[in-house]
Amino acid sequence: MSDQVDRAPAVWWHQPAIDFLAGSIGGFAAKFVEFPFDTIKVQLQTSKQEGRVSALRQVQTLVVNEGPSALYRGLPLPLVGTVMESACLFTTMGQVKTMLYGPDVRELRPTQVGLAGGITGFFVSFLLNPIELIKCRMQVSTTGHQVQYRNTADCIAQSIRREGVGVFYRGFGSTMLREVPGTAAWFTTYETTLQYLRHRSSEQSQWDVIMAGAMSGISYNVAFYPADTVKSYIQTHSCTNMSIPSVAKDIFRQHGVLGFYRGLLPTIIRAVPANAVLFYCFEGVNSLCNDVLHAPQDLVLGQDLHCNRD
């Protein structure tokens, strides 16, 4: 994502493989940071309680009734999914930018980044929807003091038995509605913020990456949060006649406009460190791998970087 020095010619698959590895490691680290906040967000989004629901009280209730491990219920599949998602996000984004704009993609306009990000979001939605459906169902699986699903495998088995294989794409329209513009905003915010911070100073700092990552997380979640609320509602209910307009109308009738933003606070709180960690790890691993695989071009050609010869 960030600017890099000129490299020696690389094998064609090196950069996609590096993006895949760096995205995987970044996604793995970020998921541990964000998952407890995500659990609370989903519970708030799907709560039947009318009026304002306190995120802090939701945490207290969950921990007291079921213990701290309840905050990580349903983690295994999302952890695997996030590793795959992040790997696919960064790999696809890199390849889309190369196909659209060529190999020199270091200084793109925001609209160019946004277009590539939107295309990336479209493809990633197909991977993300089944994973998020199981995650959401696991996170709200408690009814009173009874746990509806024993584990992730049980949740998958029960969902297929009750609703068929097509259940994995329940809520796909709302996932697409969130991911296409959301991924465009995510990458655009990151790259424009990073360019702005680095143009202000001659020294490149890792804090620039951390700040840009945090800002990208905020923009992604705040701008398209209502679509995420509708998606969570559809995926955690078994009715077959749900549509985006009908669910949106139902949420508005029961809770008003604020109903679409339930769980926003824990989402923002988790988005800042999670996305900062994600991009920090991605950029760090990407840079390290490129340094190992590719010597600077001048050294490969046998030139002295510090001497000018007549």
C-alpha positions in Angstrom: 0.0 0.0 0.0 2.7 2.5 0.9 5.5 3.8 -1.2 8.4 1.5 -1.8 11.9 2.0 -3.2 12.8 0.7 -6.7 13.3 -3.0 -6.7 15.0 -5.5 -8.9 12.6 -7.3 -11.3 10.5 -9.8 -9.3 8.9 -13.1 -10.2 5.3 -12.3 -11.1 3.8 -14.1 -8.1 6.0 -12.6 -5.5 4.0 -9.5 -4.7 0.6 -11.3 -4.6 2.1 -13.9 -2.3 3.6 -11.2 0.0 0.3 -9.4 0.1 -1.5 -12.6 1.0 1.0 -13.4 3.8 1.0 -9.9 5.2 -2.8 -9.6 5.1 -3.1 -12.9 6.9 -0.8 -11.9 9.7 -2.5 -8.5 10.0 -5.9 -10.0 10.1 -4.9 -12.6 12.7 -3.6 -9.9 15.1 -6.5 -7.5 14.5 -9.2 -10.1 15.2 -8.0 -10.8 18.7 -8.2 -7.0 19.4 -11.6 -6.5 18.0 -13.6 -9.6 18.7 -15.0 -8.8 22.2 -16.2 -5.4 21.0 -17.8 -7.1 17.9 -19.7 -9.5 20.2 -21.2 -6.6 22.1 -22.0 -4.8 18.9 -24.0 -7.7 17.5 -25.8 -8.2 20.8 -26.8 -4.6 20.8 -27.9 -4.6 17.2 -30.2 -7.6 17.7 -31.5 -6.7 21.1 -35.2 -6.6 21.5 -35.0 -4.1 24.4 -36.6 -0.8 23.4 -34.9 2.5 23.9 -31.3 3.2 24.5 -29.2 0.1 25.4 -26.0 0.6 27.4 -22.9 -1.2 25.9 -21.3 -1.3 29.4 -24.4 -2.9 30.9 -24.4 -5.4 28.1 -20.8 -6.3 28.9 -21.5 -6.7 32.6 -24.6 -8.9 32.0 -22.7 -11.2 29.6 -19.6 -11.5 31.8 -21.6 -12.1 35.0 -23.9 -14.6 33.5 -21.5 -16.6 31.3 -17.9 -15.5 32.2 -15.3 -13.6 30.2 -15.0 -16.4 27.6 -18.5 -15.4 26.4 -16.9 -12.3 24.8 -14.9 -14.7 22.5 -17.8 -17.1 21.7 -17.7 -18.0 18.1 -14.1 -16.8 17.6 -12.6 -19.8 15.7 -14.5 -19.4 12.4 -14.2 -15.6 12.3 -10.5 -15.9 13.1 -10.0 -18.2 10.2 -12.4 -16.0 8.2 -10.6 -12.8 9.0 -7.2 -14.3 8.1 -8.7 -15.3 4.7 -10.6 -12.1 4.3 -7.6 -9.8 5.0 -5.4 -11.9 2.8 -7.9 -11.8 0.0 -8.6 -8.1 0.5 -5.0 -7.0 0.2 -4.1 -9.5 -2.5 -7.2 -8.6 -4.6 -6.7 -4.9 -4.1 -3.1 -5.1 -5.3 -4.1 -7.1 -8.4 -7.1 -4.8 -9.2 -4.9 -1.7 -9.0 -2.3 -3.3 -11.2 -4.9 -4.3 -13.8 -6.6 -0.9 -13.8 -3.6 1.4 -13.5 -0.5 -0.6 -14.2 2.4 -1.6 -11.9 3.3 1.9 -10.7 0.4 2.5 -8.3 2.1 4.5 -5.6 0.4 7.9 -6.3 -3.3 7.3 -7.2 -6.1 9.8 -6.9 -8.7 9.1 -4.3 -11.3 8.2 -7.0 -8.9 5.7 -8.5 -8.3 4.1 -5.1 -12.1 4.1 -4.4 -12.9 2.3 -7.6 -10.4 -0.4 -7.0 -11.6 -0.7 -3.4 -15.2 -1.1 -4.5 -14.3 -3.9 -7.0 -12.4 -5.6 -4.2 -15.3 -5.3 -1.8 -17.6 -6.9 -4.4 -15.5 -10.1 -4.7 -14.7 -10.3 -0.9 -18.4 -10.2 -0.1 -18.8 -13.8 -1.5 -16.3 -15.1 1.0 -17.4 -12.9 3.9 -21.1 -13.5 4.0 -21.1 -17.2 5.2 -18.5 -16.5 7.8 -20.3 -13.5 9.2 -23.6 -15.4 9.3 -22.2 -18.1 11.6 -20.3 -15.5 13.6 -23.4 -13.4 14.3 -25.5 -16.5 15.2 -22.8 -17.7 17.7 -22.6 -14.2 19.2 -26.3 -14.0 20.0 -26.8 -17.7 20.7 -27.7 -17.3 24.3 -31.4 -17.5 25.2 -31.8 -16.7 28.9 -29.1 -18.9 30.4 -29.3 -21.6 27.7 -26.7 -21.7 24.9 -28.3 -22.5 21.6 -25.2 -23.8 19.9 -22.5 -26.0 21.5 -19.8 -24.8 19.2 -19.2 -23.4 15.7 -19.6 -26.8 14.0 -23.0 -27.3 15.8 -24.1 -23.9 14.6 -23.2 -24.7 11.0 -25.0 -28.1 11.2 -28.2 -26.7 12.8 -28.3 -23.8 10.3 -28.1 -26.2 7.4 -30.6 -28.7 8.8 -33.2 -26.0 9.5 -32.7 -23.7 6.5 -30.7 -25.5 3.9 -27.3 -24.8 2.3 -28.6 -21.5 1.0 -28.6 -20.1 4.5 -25.0 -19.1 4.1 -26.0 -16.4 1.8 -28.8 -15.0 3.9 -28.3 -11.3 4.1 -26.0 -11.2 1.1 -27.6 -8.1 -0.4 -26.9 -6.1 2.8 -23.4 -7.5 3.0 -22.8 -6.3 -0.5 -24.4 -2.9 0.3 -21.9 -2.5 3.1 -18.8 -4.0 1.6 -18.7 -2.4 -1.9 -18.8 1.3 -0.7 -17.3 0.4 2.7 -14.2 -1.2 1.2 -13.8 1.7 -1.2 -14.0 4.2 1.7 -11.6 2.0 3.8 -8.8 1.9 1.3 -9.3 5.5 0.1 -9.2 6.9 3.7 -6.1 4.8 4.4 -4.1 5.8 1.4 -5.1 9.5 1.3 -4.4 9.9 5.0 -1.0 8.1 4.7 -0.1 10.3 1.7 -1.1 13.4 3.5 0.9 12.6 6.6 4.0 11.6 4.7 3.9 14.6 2.4 3.9 16.8 5.6 7.2 15.4 6.8 10.4 14.2 5.1 10.7 11.4 7.6 8.5 8.3 7.2 7.2 7.1 10.6 5.3 4.0 11.6 2.9 6.3 13.4 1.7 7.5 10.0 0.6 3.9 9.2 -1.0 3.6 12.6 -2.9 6.9 12.3 -4.0 6.1 8.7 -5.2 2.6 9.7 -7.2 4.0 12.6 -8.9 6.6 10.4 -9.7 4.0 7.8 -11.5 1.9 10.4 -13.6 4.8 11.6 -14.6 5.8 8.0 -15.6 2.2 7.1 -17.8 1.6 10.1 -19.4 5.0 10.6 -20.5 5.6 7.0 -22.2 2.3 6.3 -23.2 1.1 9.8 -26.9 1.0 9.1 -26.3 -1.6 6.4 -24.4 -3.7 8.9 -27.3 -3.5 11.4 -29.7 -4.7 8.8 -27.3 -7.6 7.8 -27.0 -8.7 11.5 -30.7 -8.7 11.9 -31.4 -10.7 8.8 -28.6 -13.2 9.6 -29.7 -13.9 13.2 -33.4 -14.5 12.4 -34.8 -17.5 10.7 -37.7 -16.0 8.8 -37.5 -16.6 5.1 -39.4 -13.5 3.8 -37.0 -10.9 5.1 -35.8 -8.2 2.7 -33.6 -5.2 3.2 -36.5 -2.7 2.9 -38.8 -4.7 5.3 -36.1 -5.1 7.9 -35.1 -1.5 7.7 -38.7 -0.5 8.1 -39.1 -2.8 11.1 -36.0 -1.5 12.8 -37.2 2.1 12.2 -40.7 1.4 13.5 -39.4 -0.2 16.7 -36.4 1.9 17.6 -36.4 5.0 15.3 -33.3 6.3 13.5 -31.1 5.5 16.4 -32.0 1.8 16.0 -29.7 1.6 13.0 -26.8 2.8 15.1 -27.1 0.5 18.0 -23.6 -0.9 18.9 -21.8 1.9 17.1 -19.8 3.0 20.2 -18.1 -0.4 20.7 -17.7 -0.7 17.0 -15.7 2.6 16.8 -13.7 1.7 20.0 -12.7 -1.6 18.4 -12.2 -0.2 14.9 -9.4 2.2 15.9 -6.9 -0.2 17.5 -7.9 -3.2 15.3 -7.3 -1.4 12.0 -4.2 0.3 13.3 -2.8 -3.1 14.2 -4.0 -4.6 10.8 -2.3 -2.0 8.6 0.8 -1.8 10.9 1.3 -5.6 10.6 0.5 -5.6 6.9 3.0 -2.8 6.0 5.7 -4.3 8.3 5.5 -7.8 6.9 5.2 -6.5 3.4 8.3 -4.3 3.7 10.3 -7.1 5.4 9.4 -9.7 2.7 10.3 -7.3 -0.1 13.6 -6.5 1.6 14.4 -10.2 1.9 13.3 -11.2 -1.6 14.4 -8.1 -3.6 17.7 -6.3 -3.3 17.5 -2.6 -4.4 17.9 -2.3 -8.1 21.2 -0.3 -8.0 22.9 -3.0 -5.9 21.8 -5.7 -8.3 23.3 -3.7 -11.2 26.6 -3.5 -9.2 26.5 0.2 -8.7 27.7 2.0 -5.6 24.8 3.9 -4.0 27.1 6.4 -2.4 29.6 7.2 -5.1 29.3 9.2 -8.4 31.7 8.0 -11.1 32.7 10.1 -14.0 
